Amino acid sequence: MNVIFDIGKVLIDFDFEGFVHRVLGDEAAAQAVIDAMWNSGDWNELDRGVLSDEEVLLRFIDHAPQYEKEIRLVFSKIAQCPGKRQSTIPIIQALKAGGHKVYFLSNYFYFLMHTAPEALDFTRYMDGGIFSCTVKMTKPDAQIYRLLCDRYGLVPSECVFIDDTPRNVEAAKALGMRGIHYTGQDMDTLLKQILG
């Protein structure tokens, strides 16, 4: 069996809203920045990796120009947002010890990869994977799932895909994979679901 993990909010913590509140310490400013960045739809452009960071930042700022300073501050400190999970490497090792291949398929952006590489240290235990920014496409686009399968010779019916976003899980299922919606279950429970 091939097990394919999303990264953010599955293998690492990524509480962007909490992070913004901690950085800014002001409720109104934090919500405005969250709406301008995370909730605007332009966050996907970061993950897609076609536009430069500055181009995407300007899009964020267009949504809330009065908070330009705060938006730039939040982005400059984004390396503080991802958090390691102690259970990540053990679940990868448990799956591999059981003879399974383990991959990642993640919407992730260059700036975060380069400023917080330690958050991704678990990837060295995996059999491969794709970061969206490196292939200029994002989930739930069917092409990125097909690319993963083609790159590693995976048969969809032999794959389990785990993601915290329902539409990404549905996209995987539409291609013939078994899908698991990750909702915060502990890794022992998740492991049982994967092997189920």
Z-matrix of the N, CA and C atoms (Angstrom, degrees):
N
C 1 1.462
C 2 1.532 1 109.53
N 3 1.323 2 115.87 1 146.08
C 4 1.452 3 122.76 2 175.91
C 5 1.527 4 108.73 3 -109.22
N 6 1.316 5 116.35 4 128.54
C 7 1.460 6 121.45 5 -178.06
C 8 1.526 7 107.95 6 -112.82
N 9 1.329 8 115.48 7 124.04
C 10 1.464 9 121.63 8 -175.81
C 11 1.522 10 108.96 9 -116.75
N 12 1.321 11 115.94 10 120.20
C 13 1.463 12 121.31 11 -178.02
C 14 1.528 13 111.77 12 -106.23
N 15 1.318 14 115.71 13 139.51
C 16 1.450 15 120.83 14 158.30
C 17 1.527 16 105.93 15 -70.67
N 18 1.335 17 117.31 16 164.90
C 19 1.468 18 119.65 17 -179.80
C 20 1.525 19 112.28 18 -105.41
N 21 1.331 20 117.94 19 -63.61
C 22 1.458 21 120.92 20 -175.26
C 23 1.514 22 113.11 21 -62.54
N 24 1.318 23 117.23 22 127.14
C 25 1.462 24 125.57 23 -179.25
C 26 1.525 25 113.20 24 71.26
N 27 1.336 26 116.68 25 6.00
C 28 1.464 27 120.84 26 175.05
C 29 1.534 28 109.01 27 -121.02
N 30 1.328 29 116.69 28 -62.13
C 31 1.463 30 120.51 29 179.34
C 32 1.527 31 112.54 30 -94.98
N 33 1.319 32 116.78 31 -18.78
C 34 1.466 33 121.34 32 172.71
C 35 1.522 34 108.69 33 -133.23
N 36 1.315 35 116.10 34 158.02
C 37 1.461 36 120.96 35 171.45
C 38 1.525 37 108.11 36 -78.41
N 39 1.325 38 116.35 37 139.72
C 40 1.460 39 120.13 38 175.74
C 41 1.523 40 108.09 39 -149.66
N 42 1.330 41 114.12 40 77.85
C 43 1.465 42 121.18 41 -179.46
C 44 1.527 43 108.06 42 -95.47
N 45 1.327 44 116.42 43 82.24
C 46 1.462 45 120.70 44 -175.66
C 47 1.525 46 111.42 45 -62.52
N 48 1.313 47 116.83 46 -42.25
C 49 1.457 48 119.50 47 -177.70
C 50 1.529 49 111.02 48 -62.93
N 51 1.315 50 116.78 49 -46.33
C 52 1.460 51 119.95 50 177.64
C 53 1.518 52 111.93 51 -62.08
N 54 1.318 53 115.96 52 -39.24
C 55 1.455 54 121.55 53 178.12
C 56 1.533 55 110.90 54 -60.69
N 57 1.321 56 117.35 55 -46.26
C 58 1.471 57 120.88 56 -179.39
C 59 1.531 58 110.38 57 -62.24
N 60 1.314 59 116.72 58 -42.85
C 61 1.466 60 119.98 59 178.69
C 62 1.528 61 110.97 60 -61.53
N 63 1.339 62 116.86 61 -39.03
C 64 1.468 63 119.87 62 179.14
C 65 1.524 64 111.30 63 -67.20
N 66 1.327 65 117.13 64 -41.38
C 67 1.462 66 121.28 65 -177.94
C 68 1.522 67 111.54 66 -68.05
N 69 1.335 68 116.73 67 -43.99
C 70 1.458 69 119.65 68 -173.09
C 71 1.522 70 113.90 69 -92.43
N 72 1.309 71 117.46 70 -33.28
C 73 1.460 72 120.39 71 177.69
C 74 1.512 73 115.09 72 65.01
N 75 1.308 74 116.60 73 17.22
C 76 1.468 75 121.65 74 -179.46
C 77 1.520 76 107.53 75 -134.37
N 78 1.313 77 116.40 76 119.96
C 79 1.467 78 121.50 77 -172.90
C 80 1.520 79 112.66 78 -58.17
N 81 1.319 80 117.46 79 -49.74
C 82 1.468 81 121.14 80 -176.56
C 83 1.521 82 111.44 81 -65.33
N 84 1.326 83 116.23 82 -45.49
C 85 1.461 84 119.98 83 -179.91
C 86 1.534 85 110.47 84 -64.55
N 87 1.319 86 116.54 85 -42.43
C 88 1.461 87 120.45 86 -179.39
C 89 1.523 88 111.09 87 -60.69
N 90 1.333 89 116.60 88 -45.46
C 91 1.462 90 118.61 89 -179.08
C 92 1.519 91 111.60 90 -66.21
N 93 1.321 92 117.18 91 -37.58
C 94 1.468 93 120.64 92 178.36
C 95 1.529 94 110.53 93 -63.66
N 96 1.323 95 116.69 94 -41.40
C 97 1.466 96 121.12 95 179.96
C 98 1.532 97 110.63 96 -69.28
N 99 1.313 98 117.05 97 -41.67
C 100 1.472 99 120.61 98 177.03
C 101 1.526 100 110.29 99 -59.37
N 102 1.330 101 116.07 100 -44.96
C 103 1.470 102 119.43 101 179.23
C 104 1.521 103 111.58 102 -64.72
N 105 1.330 104 117.03 103 -40.48
C 106 1.461 105 121.20 104 -178.12
C 107 1.523 106 112.65 105 -69.54
N 108 1.331 107 116.41 106 -31.32
C 109 1.466 108 120.51 107 -176.32
C 110 1.530 109 111.78 108 -101.76
N 111 1.305 110 116.13 109 -69.81
C 112 1.473 111 122.12 110 -171.72
C 113 1.532 112 112.53 111 -69.56
N 114 1.325 113 116.91 112 -39.10
C 115 1.466 114 120.45 113 -173.47
C 116 1.526 115 114.31 114 -96.38
N 117 1.310 116 117.76 115 2.80
C 118 1.464 117 120.16 116 -172.55
C 119 1.521 118 114.28 117 -84.08
N 120 1.314 119 117.58 118 -19.31
C 121 1.459 120 120.42 119 -173.30
C 122 1.515 121 111.85 120 95.83
N 123 1.339 122 117.12 121 -19.93
C 124 1.454 123 119.97 122 -179.56
C 125 1.520 124 112.88 123 -80.68
N 126 1.327 125 117.68 124 -12.87
C 127 1.470 126 120.00 125 175.11
C 128 1.532 127 109.87 126 -56.17
N 129 1.326 128 116.08 127 -35.20
C 130 1.461 129 120.04 128 179.31
C 131 1.528 130 111.76 129 -58.44
N 132 1.350 131 115.99 130 -29.96
C 133 1.468 132 118.99 131 179.26
C 134 1.520 133 111.48 132 -68.48
N 135 1.330 134 117.32 133 -31.47
C 136 1.469 135 119.73 134 172.50
C 137 1.521 136 109.60 135 -60.28
N 138 1.329 137 115.21 136 -50.66
C 139 1.463 138 120.90 137 -176.54
C 140 1.530 139 112.32 138 -66.17
N 141 1.332 140 116.65 139 -31.16
C 142 1.467 141 120.42 140 -178.15
C 143 1.522 142 111.02 141 -73.12
N 144 1.324 143 116.91 142 -31.60
C 145 1.460 144 119.81 143 172.99
C 146 1.508 145 116.16 144 74.55
N 147 1.320 146 118.05 145 19.35
C 148 1.464 147 120.79 146 178.31
C 149 1.527 148 110.47 147 -88.06
N 150 1.337 149 116.33 148 -42.43
C 151 1.455 150 121.93 149 178.18
C 152 1.528 151 110.15 150 -86.97
N 153 1.328 152 116.34 151 156.19
C 154 1.457 153 120.11 152 175.53
C 155 1.526 154 109.52 153 -72.57
N 156 1.324 155 116.22 154 162.33
C 157 1.461 156 120.38 155 176.73
C 158 1.526 157 110.76 156 -56.46
N 159 1.326 158 116.52 157 -42.51
C 160 1.461 159 119.96 158 -178.38
C 161 1.526 160 111.50 159 -64.83
N 162 1.313 161 116.90 160 -38.03
C 163 1.467 162 120.08 161 177.95
C 164 1.525 163 111.16 162 -63.36
N 165 1.319 164 116.08 163 -40.86
C 166 1.463 165 119.49 164 178.82
C 167 1.531 166 109.85 165 -70.10
N 168 1.325 167 117.01 166 -40.95
C 169 1.466 168 120.06 167 177.01
C 170 1.527 169 111.23 168 -57.72
N 171 1.314 170 116.87 169 -41.01
C 172 1.470 171 120.13 170 178.52
C 173 1.525 172 111.24 171 -63.89
N 174 1.312 173 116.61 172 -34.72
C 175 1.472 174 119.56 173 174.84
C 176 1.524 175 110.76 174 -64.68
N 177 1.334 176 115.83 175 -44.64
C 178 1.466 177 119.27 176 177.02
C 179 1.534 178 110.23 177 -58.22
N 180 1.307 179 115.54 178 -46.37
C 181 1.470 180 120.85 179 -177.75
C 182 1.523 181 111.14 180 -63.48
N 183 1.319 182 117.64 181 -35.29
C 184 1.469 183 120.80 182 177.40
C 185 1.525 184 111.75 183 -57.88
N 186 1.328 185 116.77 184 -29.45
C 187 1.467 186 120.90 185 -179.56
C 188 1.528 187 112.39 186 -76.26
N 189 1.331 188 116.36 187 -24.12
C 190 1.477 189 120.46 188 -178.49
C 191 1.525 190 108.95 189 -153.35
N 192 1.330 191 117.60 190 68.38
C 193 1.474 192 120.24 191 -173.84
C 194 1.521 193 114.28 192 -58.37
N 195 1.322 194 116.71 193 -27.24
C 196 1.465 195 119.09 194 179.67
C 197 1.526 196 112.29 195 -70.73
N 198 1.350 197 116.42 196 -11.58
C 199 1.466 198 120.63 197 179.94
C 200 1.529 199 111.65 198 -113.13
N 201 1.332 200 116.74 199 27.66
C 202 1.474 201 119.66 200 -179.17
C 203 1.528 202 111.87 201 -55.69
N 204 1.311 203 116.82 202 -46.65
C 205 1.464 204 120.87 203 -178.64
C 206 1.524 205 111.00 204 -58.45
N 207 1.330 206 116.45 205 -44.37
C 208 1.467 207 121.42 206 -178.40
C 209 1.534 208 111.46 207 -68.08
N 210 1.329 209 116.36 208 -39.73
C 211 1.468 210 120.11 209 179.20
C 212 1.524 211 110.23 210 -63.29
N 213 1.312 212 115.90 211 -44.57
C 214 1.471 213 119.46 212 179.28
C 215 1.536 214 110.99 213 -65.48
N 216 1.312 215 117.10 214 -37.87
C 217 1.465 216 120.85 215 178.65
C 218 1.525 217 110.35 216 -63.74
N 219 1.319 218 116.16 217 -47.82
C 220 1.467 219 120.23 218 179.96
C 221 1.526 220 110.65 219 -59.14
N 222 1.326 221 116.45 220 -45.27
C 223 1.463 222 119.09 221 -178.80
C 224 1.526 223 111.00 222 -64.70
N 225 1.319 224 117.27 223 -38.78
C 226 1.467 225 120.39 224 -178.59
C 227 1.525 226 111.92 225 -65.17
N 228 1.336 227 117.20 226 -25.25
C 229 1.463 228 121.51 227 -177.69
C 230 1.531 229 112.68 228 -102.81
N 231 1.321 230 117.45 229 12.05
C 232 1.472 231 121.53 230 -171.99
C 233 1.536 232 112.32 231 -59.40
N 234 1.323 233 118.31 232 -23.11
C 235 1.468 234 120.59 233 178.57
C 236 1.523 235 111.85 234 -61.41
N 237 1.337 236 117.30 235 -19.06
C 238 1.461 237 121.35 236 179.02
C 239 1.528 238 112.77 237 -81.12
N 240 1.321 239 116.58 238 -8.96
C 241 1.469 240 119.70 239 -173.95
C 242 1.533 241 114.06 240 -78.14
N 243 1.333 242 119.68 241 -50.25
C 244 1.469 243 117.84 242 -177.49
C 245 1.524 244 111.86 243 -69.09
N 246 1.321 245 115.78 244 143.50
C 247 1.455 246 121.22 245 178.17
C 248 1.517 247 110.94 246 -129.71
N 249 1.313 248 115.95 247 138.04
C 250 1.467 249 120.18 248 179.76
C 251 1.522 250 110.96 249 -69.94
N 252 1.315 251 115.41 250 151.09
C 253 1.461 252 122.04 251 172.36
C 254 1.523 253 108.47 252 -115.09
N 255 1.305 254 115.88 253 129.28
C 256 1.464 255 120.51 254 -177.89
C 257 1.527 256 112.67 255 -64.89
N 258 1.320 257 116.48 256 -21.29
C 259 1.467 258 120.00 257 -176.09
C 260 1.527 259 113.24 258 -87.43
N 261 1.335 260 118.35 259 -6.61
C 262 1.462 261 120.43 260 -172.87
C 263 1.521 262 112.91 261 -68.01
N 264 1.312 263 117.12 262 -55.15
C 265 1.463 264 118.90 263 -178.11
C 266 1.531 265 111.31 264 -63.57
N 267 1.339 266 119.98 265 -41.32
C 268 1.470 267 118.88 266 177.44
C 269 1.528 268 114.38 267 -59.16
N 270 1.351 269 118.63 268 -37.69
C 271 1.470 270 117.60 269 -179.80
C 272 1.525 271 110.64 270 -71.20
N 273 1.332 272 116.55 271 -35.76
C 274 1.465 273 119.39 272 175.81
C 275 1.523 274 109.76 273 -62.73
N 276 1.324 275 116.31 274 -46.51
C 277 1.463 276 120.31 275 -179.45
C 278 1.522 277 111.88 276 -64.20
N 279 1.338 278 116.81 277 -37.80
C 280 1.468 279 119.99 278 178.84
C 281 1.522 280 111.24 279 -64.28
N 282 1.328 281 116.02 280 -41.86
C 283 1.465 282 119.43 281 179.11
C 284 1.525 283 111.05 282 -65.62
N 285 1.313 284 115.81 283 -43.84
C 286 1.466 285 119.03 284 -179.62
C 287 1.527 286 111.52 285 -66.92
N 288 1.328 287 116.77 286 -35.47
C 289 1.465 288 120.14 287 177.59
C 290 1.527 289 110.72 288 -64.58
N 291 1.344 290 115.62 289 -26.52
C 292 1.460 291 120.50 290 177.33
C 293 1.520 292 113.40 291 -85.00
N 294 1.321 293 116.15 292 5.38
C 295 1.464 294 120.40 293 176.58
C 296 1.516 295 114.84 294 89.42
N 297 1.324 296 117.01 295 10.94
C 298 1.461 297 120.64 296 -178.69
C 299 1.525 298 110.86 297 -94.55
N 300 1.320 299 115.98 298 151.89
C 301 1.462 300 122.25 299 173.16
C 302 1.525 301 108.07 300 -91.82
N 303 1.323 302 116.24 301 144.06
C 304 1.466 303 121.05 302 -175.18
C 305 1.533 304 109.40 303 -128.84
N 306 1.332 305 115.14 304 127.92
C 307 1.464 306 121.77 305 -177.08
C 308 1.531 307 109.93 306 -131.16
N 309 1.338 308 115.67 307 168.58
C 310 1.461 309 120.47 308 171.76
C 311 1.521 310 109.64 309 -125.23
N 312 1.316 311 115.08 310 149.93
C 313 1.461 312 122.78 311 174.32
C 314 1.520 313 105.48 312 -142.03
N 315 1.343 314 115.73 313 104.63
C 316 1.454 315 119.17 314 -167.96
C 317 1.524 316 113.00 315 -133.90
N 318 1.326 317 115.83 316 136.62
C 319 1.454 318 121.49 317 165.79
C 320 1.529 319 106.16 318 -77.59
N 321 1.320 320 116.21 319 111.26
C 322 1.466 321 121.75 320 -171.71
C 323 1.513 322 107.43 321 -151.36
N 324 1.340 323 117.59 322 149.42
C 325 1.459 324 118.49 323 -174.70
C 326 1.526 325 112.53 324 -117.41
N 327 1.341 326 114.44 325 154.16
C 328 1.458 327 122.24 326 -173.48
C 329 1.527 328 112.93 327 -53.40
N 330 1.334 329 117.32 328 -49.19
C 331 1.457 330 120.98 329 -173.75
C 332 1.530 331 110.92 330 -57.70
N 333 1.323 332 116.65 331 -41.48
C 334 1.462 333 120.37 332 179.95
C 335 1.530 334 110.55 333 -69.74
N 336 1.324 335 117.03 334 -39.23
C 337 1.464 336 120.52 335 177.81
C 338 1.530 337 110.91 336 -58.75
N 339 1.324 338 115.70 337 -40.56
C 340 1.465 339 120.34 338 -174.45
C 341 1.524 340 113.42 339 -83.49
N 342 1.330 341 117.10 340 -27.23
C 343 1.462 342 119.19 341 -178.30
C 344 1.529 343 113.01 342 -92.72
N 345 1.321 344 117.53 343 -20.54
C 346 1.470 345 120.50 344 179.09
C 347 1.531 346 110.69 345 -134.64
N 348 1.341 347 117.33 346 57.42
C 349 1.472 348 119.40 347 -177.08
C 350 1.524 349 113.40 348 -64.61
N 351 1.335 350 116.79 349 -26.91
C 352 1.467 351 119.53 350 -178.50
C 353 1.521 352 112.08 351 -64.94
N 354 1.341 353 117.62 352 -23.02
C 355 1.467 354 120.64 353 178.58
C 356 1.523 355 111.50 354 -67.76
N 357 1.330 356 116.22 355 -17.96
C 358 1.468 357 121.11 356 -176.65
C 359 1.529 358 112.10 357 -107.87
N 360 1.319 359 118.09 358 18.23
C 361 1.460 360 119.69 359 -174.38
C 362 1.526 361 113.09 360 -63.33
N 363 1.322 362 116.73 361 -22.17
C 364 1.473 363 120.37 362 179.66
C 365 1.524 364 112.82 363 -67.40
N 366 1.336 365 117.60 364 -19.77
C 367 1.469 366 119.82 365 -175.85
C 368 1.526 367 111.80 366 -62.82
N 369 1.326 368 117.45 367 -23.11
C 370 1.465 369 119.27 368 -179.84
C 371 1.526 370 112.10 369 -68.84
N 372 1.325 371 117.07 370 -16.32
C 373 1.458 372 120.94 371 177.55
C 374 1.537 373 111.89 372 -89.24
N 375 1.326 374 116.48 373 -6.16
C 376 1.464 375 120.66 374 -173.99
C 377 1.530 376 110.49 375 -96.40
N 378 1.322 377 115.30 376 167.86
C 379 1.460 378 120.66 377 -177.12
C 380 1.524 379 113.08 378 -89.52
N 381 1.314 380 116.46 379 -1.61
C 382 1.461 381 120.52 380 178.79
C 383 1.512 382 110.31 381 145.16
N 384 1.317 383 114.95 382 -175.81
C 385 1.451 384 119.17 383 179.16
C 386 1.506 385 111.93 384 164.16
N 387 1.314 386 114.79 385 178.85
C 388 1.463 387 121.36 386 -178.57
C 389 1.520 388 110.12 387 -134.12
N 390 1.339 389 114.76 388 129.45
C 391 1.458 390 121.76 389 167.36
C 392 1.525 391 107.11 390 -95.14
N 393 1.315 392 116.42 391 132.74
C 394 1.470 393 121.16 392 -175.17
C 395 1.521 394 113.17 393 -54.55
N 396 1.326 395 116.41 394 -41.87
C 397 1.470 396 119.46 395 -175.14
C 398 1.520 397 112.81 396 -62.79
N 399 1.330 398 117.73 397 -24.55
C 400 1.466 399 120.28 398 -177.55
C 401 1.524 400 112.23 399 -81.89
N 402 1.333 401 117.46 400 -15.09
C 403 1.470 402 120.60 401 -178.69
C 404 1.529 403 112.38 402 -120.20
N 405 1.347 404 115.94 403 2.01
C 406 1.469 405 122.85 404 174.74
C 407 1.521 406 113.76 405 61.08
N 408 1.316 407 115.73 406 35.16
C 409 1.464 408 120.65 407 174.55
C 410 1.523 409 107.79 408 -151.48
N 411 1.332 410 116.28 409 156.75
C 412 1.459 411 120.78 410 -175.98
C 413 1.523 412 111.11 411 -130.39
N 414 1.326 413 114.43 412 157.58
C 415 1.467 414 119.55 413 168.31
C 416 1.532 415 107.54 414 -66.96
N 417 1.295 416 119.91 415 145.76
C 418 1.468 417 128.17 416 9.71
C 419 1.530 418 115.16 417 -94.84
N 420 1.330 419 118.96 418 23.84
C 421 1.462 420 121.67 419 177.26
C 422 1.532 421 109.27 420 -58.26
N 423 1.310 422 116.60 421 124.25
C 424 1.469 423 120.76 422 -177.57
C 425 1.525 424 112.22 423 -58.04
N 426 1.327 425 116.83 424 -27.43
C 427 1.462 426 120.00 425 -177.14
C 428 1.523 427 113.18 426 -62.06
N 429 1.325 428 117.46 427 -34.64
C 430 1.461 429 118.91 428 -177.20
C 431 1.536 430 111.09 429 -72.41
N 432 1.314 431 117.11 430 -31.85
C 433 1.464 432 120.82 431 175.18
C 434 1.528 433 109.66 432 -68.98
N 435 1.329 434 115.31 433 -43.53
C 436 1.476 435 119.33 434 178.73
C 437 1.523 436 111.18 435 -62.95
N 438 1.334 437 116.05 436 -38.83
C 439 1.458 438 119.97 437 179.12
C 440 1.522 439 110.84 438 -62.31
N 441 1.317 440 117.47 439 -43.19
C 442 1.462 441 120.67 440 177.40
C 443 1.526 442 110.48 441 -59.02
N 444 1.319 443 115.71 442 -46.33
C 445 1.470 444 119.79 443 -179.67
C 446 1.518 445 111.27 444 -63.10
N 447 1.329 446 116.61 445 -44.03
C 448 1.467 447 120.01 446 -179.61
C 449 1.527 448 111.27 447 -65.24
N 450 1.315 449 116.54 448 -41.55
C 451 1.469 450 120.73 449 -176.41
C 452 1.517 451 111.90 450 -64.18
N 453 1.347 452 116.86 451 -35.86
C 454 1.461 453 119.92 452 -174.71
C 455 1.528 454 113.38 453 -113.23
N 456 1.321 455 116.54 454 8.68
C 457 1.462 456 119.85 455 177.52
C 458 1.515 457 113.32 456 65.14
N 459 1.335 458 116.33 457 38.99
C 460 1.459 459 120.96 458 -177.48
C 461 1.525 460 111.34 459 -92.11
N 462 1.321 461 115.64 460 141.04
C 463 1.458 462 122.25 461 173.46
C 464 1.528 463 107.09 462 -97.85
N 465 1.336 464 118.79 463 121.28
C 466 1.464 465 120.08 464 -175.22
C 467 1.516 466 115.01 465 -51.54
N 468 1.324 467 117.27 466 -39.05
C 469 1.466 468 119.81 467 -178.07
C 470 1.522 469 112.32 468 -68.23
N 471 1.326 470 117.00 469 -10.81
C 472 1.464 471 121.68 470 178.68
C 473 1.532 472 111.10 471 -105.09
N 474 1.348 473 115.94 472 15.85
C 475 1.465 474 120.83 473 -176.26
C 476 1.528 475 111.52 474 -119.02
N 477 1.342 476 114.40 475 145.48
C 478 1.468 477 122.18 476 170.26
C 479 1.527 478 106.06 477 -116.80
N 480 1.324 479 116.41 478 130.70
C 481 1.456 480 121.63 479 -177.63
C 482 1.520 481 109.48 480 -117.42
N 483 1.357 482 115.96 481 130.04
C 484 1.467 483 121.27 482 -177.71
C 485 1.519 484 109.15 483 -120.33
N 486 1.344 485 116.68 484 127.36
C 487 1.467 486 121.29 485 -178.01
C 488 1.522 487 108.39 486 -151.97
N 489 1.337 488 116.12 487 152.39
C 490 1.462 489 119.89 488 178.95
C 491 1.526 490 112.70 489 -87.43
N 492 1.334 491 117.81 490 -5.90
C 493 1.463 492 121.89 491 -178.41
C 494 1.525 493 109.61 492 -107.71
N 495 1.330 494 118.24 493 116.88
C 496 1.468 495 120.58 494 -175.14
C 497 1.528 496 114.84 495 -54.52
N 498 1.335 497 117.75 496 -40.00
C 499 1.480 498 118.26 497 -176.94
C 500 1.523 499 111.22 498 -67.57
N 501 1.329 500 117.92 499 -28.05
C 502 1.463 501 120.08 500 175.83
C 503 1.524 502 111.03 501 -70.86
N 504 1.331 503 115.70 502 -37.27
C 505 1.464 504 120.62 503 176.62
C 506 1.527 505 110.09 504 -65.89
N 507 1.317 506 116.15 505 -43.15
C 508 1.473 507 120.21 506 179.82
C 509 1.523 508 111.25 507 -62.91
N 510 1.333 509 117.16 508 -37.42
C 511 1.464 510 120.72 509 178.43
C 512 1.524 511 110.86 510 -63.81
N 513 1.326 512 116.52 511 -39.87
C 514 1.458 513 120.54 512 177.90
C 515 1.528 514 110.82 513 -65.72
N 516 1.319 515 115.64 514 -42.36
C 517 1.469 516 120.22 515 179.44
C 518 1.526 517 111.11 516 -63.91
N 519 1.313 518 116.79 517 -36.26
C 520 1.467 519 120.54 518 179.24
C 521 1.524 520 111.89 519 -63.38
N 522 1.327 521 116.64 520 -24.07
C 523 1.465 522 121.26 521 178.11
C 524 1.524 523 112.32 522 -91.58
N 525 1.340 524 116.87 523 -0.32
C 526 1.457 525 120.41 524 176.00
C 527 1.509 526 115.68 525 104.20
N 528 1.343 527 117.00 526 4.03
C 529 1.465 528 119.35 527 176.86
C 530 1.522 529 110.56 528 -83.85
N 531 1.315 530 116.27 529 159.29
C 532 1.459 531 120.38 530 168.15
C 533 1.522 532 106.98 531 -84.37
N 534 1.309 533 117.47 532 134.24
C 535 1.449 534 121.05 533 -175.63
C 536 1.517 535 112.76 534 -116.01
N 537 1.327 536 115.95 535 141.81
C 538 1.463 537 122.41 536 175.60
C 539 1.520 538 107.81 537 -126.04
N 540 1.331 539 115.93 538 123.47
C 541 1.461 540 120.49 539 175.82
C 542 1.519 541 107.65 540 -85.26
N 543 1.325 542 116.19 541 116.07
C 544 1.466 543 120.29 542 -179.82
C 545 1.522 544 108.90 543 -83.53
N 546 1.316 545 115.70 544 122.86
C 547 1.464 546 121.05 545 -177.21
C 548 1.526 547 112.03 546 -122.53
N 549 1.326 548 115.95 547 19.93
C 550 1.456 549 119.82 548 178.50
C 551 1.516 550 113.95 549 102.80
N 552 1.319 551 117.50 550 6.37
C 553 1.458 552 119.55 551 179.18
C 554 1.527 553 110.41 552 -60.70
N 555 1.345 554 116.78 553 147.62
C 556 1.461 555 120.00 554 179.56
C 557 1.527 556 108.96 555 -66.30
N 558 1.326 557 115.36 556 161.38
C 559 1.460 558 119.90 557 -171.74
C 560 1.527 559 113.16 558 -67.45
N 561 1.330 560 118.66 559 -28.70
C 562 1.467 561 119.71 560 176.23
C 563 1.527 562 109.94 561 -64.67
N 564 1.336 563 115.76 562 -43.02
C 565 1.464 564 120.40 563 177.73
C 566 1.518 565 110.30 564 -64.88
N 567 1.324 566 116.23 565 -42.91
C 568 1.455 567 120.14 566 179.90
C 569 1.521 568 111.38 567 -63.39
N 570 1.305 569 116.23 568 -41.15
C 571 1.461 570 120.41 569 178.53
C 572 1.535 571 110.78 570 -59.78
N 573 1.312 572 116.77 571 -41.61
C 574 1.469 573 120.79 572 177.51
C 575 1.525 574 110.45 573 -63.48
N 576 1.339 575 116.98 574 -40.17
C 577 1.464 576 120.18 575 178.11
C 578 1.520 577 111.23 576 -63.92
N 579 1.319 578 116.23 577 -41.16
C 580 1.470 579 120.62 578 -179.51
C 581 1.525 580 110.60 579 -63.82
N 582 1.319 581 115.07 580 -45.46
C 583 1.460 582 119.89 581 -175.23
C 584 1.531 583 112.56 582 -81.21
N 585 1.373 584 114.50 583 -16.72
C 586 1.450 585 123.85 584 -175.89
C 587 1.458 586 116.51 585 -40.97
